[in-house]
Amino acid sequence: MERSNDDLTELPHDWVDLESSVIRSVKYRQSEEELLIRFNHGALYIYYEVPATEFAGLLAAESHGQYFNAFIRSGYNYQEVRG
């Protein structure tokens, strides 16, 4: 799996629903470089210091869950907000 080099000028600012068996929706706070992920099992996590390119890669990935596991899950500090 490769990281995406997608255009970052049109990143969404609201929650984006994903078709994934793992992730329900994502939101990116560009000014804080925070990636919020709602998982299908109900948990909400915030991942810190995530570059916009990583968010764009997650959105563009053929498998959002595989991209998350390969590049985000253990690559960034995070906090569970709701379990």
C-alpha positions in Angstrom: 0.0 0.0 0.0 1.3 3.4 -0.9 0.6 6.9 0.5 -1.4 9.2 -1.8 -0.2 12.5 -3.2 -3.7 13.9 -3.8 -4.5 17.6 -4.2 -5.0 19.1 -0.7 -6.8 22.3 -1.8 -10.3 20.7 -1.5 -10.1 18.9 1.9 -13.5 18.6 3.5 -14.1 20.4 6.8 -17.1 18.4 8.1 -17.5 14.8 9.0 -17.0 12.5 6.0 -18.8 9.1 6.1 -16.6 6.2 4.8 -17.7 2.9 3.4 -15.5 0.8 5.7 -16.0 -2.2 7.9 -13.9 -0.5 10.5 -14.3 3.3 10.2 -17.7 5.1 10.2 -16.6 8.6 9.6 -13.6 11.0 9.8 -13.1 14.7 10.3 -9.9 16.7 9.9 -9.0 19.9 11.8 -6.4 21.4 9.6 -5.2 24.2 11.8 -4.6 21.8 14.7 -3.5 18.9 12.5 -6.1 16.7 14.3 -7.8 13.7 12.7 -11.0 12.6 14.4 -12.1 9.0 13.7 -15.5 7.5 14.6 -15.3 3.7 14.5 -18.2 1.5 13.6 -18.1 0.0 17.1 -18.9 3.4 18.6 -15.5 4.7 19.8 -14.2 8.2 18.9 -10.5 8.9 18.8 -8.4 12.0 18.1 -5.1 11.5 16.4 -2.6 14.4 16.9 -0.1 16.0 14.5 -1.5 14.3 11.5 -0.5 16.1 8.3 -3.1 16.9 5.7 -1.5 14.6 3.2 -2.2 11.7 5.6 -5.9 12.7 5.8 -6.1 13.0 2.0 -4.5 9.6 1.7 -7.0 8.0 4.0 -9.9 9.5 2.0 -8.4 8.3 -1.3 -7.5 4.8 -0.2 -9.2 1.9 -1.8 -9.4 0.3 1.7 -9.8 2.9 4.5 -9.2 0.4 7.2 -6.0 -1.0 5.6 -4.7 2.6 5.1 -5.5 3.4 8.7 -3.7 0.3 10.0 -0.7 0.8 7.8 -0.1 4.6 8.2 -2.1 6.1 11.1 -2.9 3.6 13.8 0.5 3.4 15.4 2.1 6.4 13.7 0.6 9.2 15.7 -0.3 10.0 19.3 -4.0 9.6 20.0 -6.6 9.9 22.7 -9.9 8.0 23.0 -12.6 10.5 23.5 -15.6 8.2 23.7 -15.7 4.4 24.0 
